[in-house]
Amino acid sequence: MAKEKNKKQSNEERKAAEDYYKLHSQAVKDLATANEENSPEVSEEELRKYRSGGKFRLSETVKALLVKYWFNGSVCFFFFLGLGNYLRDLLDQLFVLGFAMGIITDILVNNVLRFIAKPEGGNDKWMMIPQKKLSSLFLNIGYAFVVLFFVYMFYNLVNTILQKLGGSILTVEPLLFALIYLGFDLLFFGMKKMLKNIISDAKKKV
């Protein structure tokens, strides 16, 4: 009787060990062959639970805007103020500033936005030219000149009003410049989105 009991217990232990081995072998196999096609989708909310960081977290929108703002100010500091002693003519300064802003946007700003995007491609909405091509460099330079033109006109308008009121004029400094440039940048993003919606609605009606 005791032998049968021991034999039965031994069989159960052997079966449990085999099941345990099979389960772990399958888990290792699944892990080794995992890829984007056979992996289950996980919601962004679920992923946030396992990401490191404190309770205070910046939203993806705030992060993207801070990146753009910081680079705007840096380009102004290094290229406009930094080269001010060498380039006396304002048009030359603006040309260098616009050219640098376009290059930095294409090479650095957009790549940083792509890197920090959660999920992948989530920050494309903050890029006027999100495509990563050679032509995007020239498009970003052209776009930078357009934004810079409106920034220049804004400074002129505000300073004209301030002079008539007898106040001191606005000087170009990185923090304020970065904010004004970002403001016009967002304005054009809004116009782009509105235009896309109009075209989309027109296509649906057709």
Disulfide bonds with the S-S distance in Angstrom:
none
